[in-house]
Amino acid sequence: MLILAVLTFSSLAHADIYRYEDPDGTLHFTDAPTDKRFKVFMRDIKKDRKLRTAFKLPGYARYPAQFEPIILACSREFGVDSSLVKAVIHAESGYNPTAVSSKGAQGLMQLMPSTAKGLKVADSMDPGDNIRGGVRYLRFLLDTFKGNESLALAAYNSGLSKVAKYGGIPPYPETQQYVAKVLSYRNNYR
């Protein structure tokens, strides 16, 4: 219920949402942090896009719209909502086509090398190859979980085996926050 309230609030208000958890487990949310213990929970997609464009951050796409034709083509090919694809790219790499995570995930949709190989992605740093592979993988996950986007996103983040092991979204804060963040972004891209 709390996550629903935060998602509703964040879609109405246009500000970053910050989160802090007390030692006793009490969660605090705000859009105006007054304590350094607050960490970003959800980014305001419009502000985030404007910052990337205005400051031309190195490695980031100046205009995420440049990937629109690839996203639309792959979304049609695999029958995946283009707003969901954009939300995954936003959450995974911030539209940085050369992003590499500390765990080795690569490109716009942050494909792990083994996943990319299984999807026949020739070059994870090539936006076309990366998006096509990522959307194909999303289609597989959506089919596996009978269209349940939350479970598909949880598996995209933490792995198919973890979702199967827990019979739902794993109890990892990172994965739970990831699912909420992507669904929030997706609503903003619609």
N, C-alpha and C positions, 0 to 999 in steps of 0.2 A: 504494500500500500504506500509506503514511504517513497519507494522508487517511482511509482506512478505519479505521486504528487510532485516529485522533483522533475520528472519528465514533462508533466503538464506545465509546471511553472517555467521550466527552461524553454518550452516552445512558445510561451506567451511573452516572456521577458527576453530581452536580447542582451545577455551578460553572461560571463563565465560563472559557473557554479563551483564553489569550493567545498571541500569536505574535511572534517577532522573527527577522529574517534578518540573519546576519552579513555583512560586506562580501564574504566569500568564497563566499556563497550557502548556508551552512549554516542550516537552519531550526531554531528552538528553540520548543517549546510548553510551557506551564505553566498551572496553575490558580492559582498564587500568584506573581505577577510580583515580581521583586526589582530590576528595572531599568526606568527610565522609557521605554526603547526598546521594551518590550513593548506591543503594541496588542491590543485585543480582536479575537479571531478568530471565536469563536462565543459567543453569549450563552446563559446558562441560561434557558430559556423560562419555567420556574416562578418563578425569582427576578425576571425581567424583568416578568412579569405582576403579581407581588405589589408591586413597586416602583411601577408605574403606578397600581395601585389605591390603595396606601397614601398616596402623595404627591400624587395628583390633579394630575399634570403638565398645564399649560395646553395646550389643543388636543388632548389625548389622550382617547380614550374611557375613561371610568372603568371601564366594564364591557365588555370586548370581546364578551361573550356577547350584548350587545344587537344585534349584527349577525348572530347565529346564524340567525334565520329567513330573512334575505336570502341568506346563504351557502348554506344548505341548499336553498332554492328554486332558486337559480341553478345549484347543483351538480347537482341532479336534472334541470333543464331541459337543460343542456348535457352531462351525463354526465361531469363532472369530479369526482374525489375531493374531498370537502369538506375533508379534512385538508390537501390540497395547496393549496386556496384559502386556508385560514386561515394556512398557512405563508407563502404569498406576501404576504398582507396584513401579517403580522407583520414579515417582512423588509423590505417596501417602505416601510411607513409607521408601523409600531409601533401600528397601529390608530388613527392620527390621521386623521380624515376630512377635515381641512382642510390636510393636508400638501402642500407645494409644494417640489419639489426645485430645486436651482440650475440644472438644465437645463430646468425648466418642467413636469416631470411632476406630475400632480395627483391628490389624493384617496387613498383607502385603498389602491388597487391601483396608484397612481402611473402613470396613463395620460398619455402625451404628447398634447398637443392634436390633432396630426394623426391619431394612432391613435384617439383618442376620436371624432373627427369621422367617420373611416372606419367605426367601429363604431356610429355613430348614437347616441352618448352625448350627451344633451341638456345635462347638468350634471355635470361631473366631481367636483364637491364634494358632490353628493347621493350618500349611501352606496348607495342602491338602484341608481341609474344606473351608478355607478362599478363596483360589484361585478359587475353584470350584464355590463357591457362588458368588464371584466377577465377574467371567466370565459369569456365568448364568445371572447376573444382566446386564452386558454389552450387552449380546445378546438381552435381553428384551428391553433395551434402543435403540439399533440399529434398532430393528424391529419397535419400536414405532415411530422413526424418519426416517423410510424408508431408512436406511443405512447411514444417514448423521452423520458421525463420530463427527463433531464439536458439533452438538446439543446433541448427546448421551453423549459426555464428559462433556458438560456444565451441563447436567442433573445429571451426576454422581457426579459432584462437588457441585452444588447448589440445586439440587432437581428437580424432574420432574415438579412440580407445578410452579416453578419460570420460567422455560423455556416456559411452556404453557402460563403463565401470560404475558410474554414479547414477545411471538411469535418468539423467537430466543434466542441467547445467552444473558443472563441477563446483564445489564449495570454495573456489579460489576467488578472492576479491578481484584480482586482475581480470579474470574471465567474466565475472558477473558485471564488472564495470564496463568491460569491452562491449558486451551484448547491449547494455543500456545505452552506451554512447553511440554505437552504430545505428541502433533503432531511432535514436533521437536525431542523428544526422540525416538518416533516410527521410524522416518526416520533413526536415528542412529542405531537402532536395526535391521534394514532390512539387 
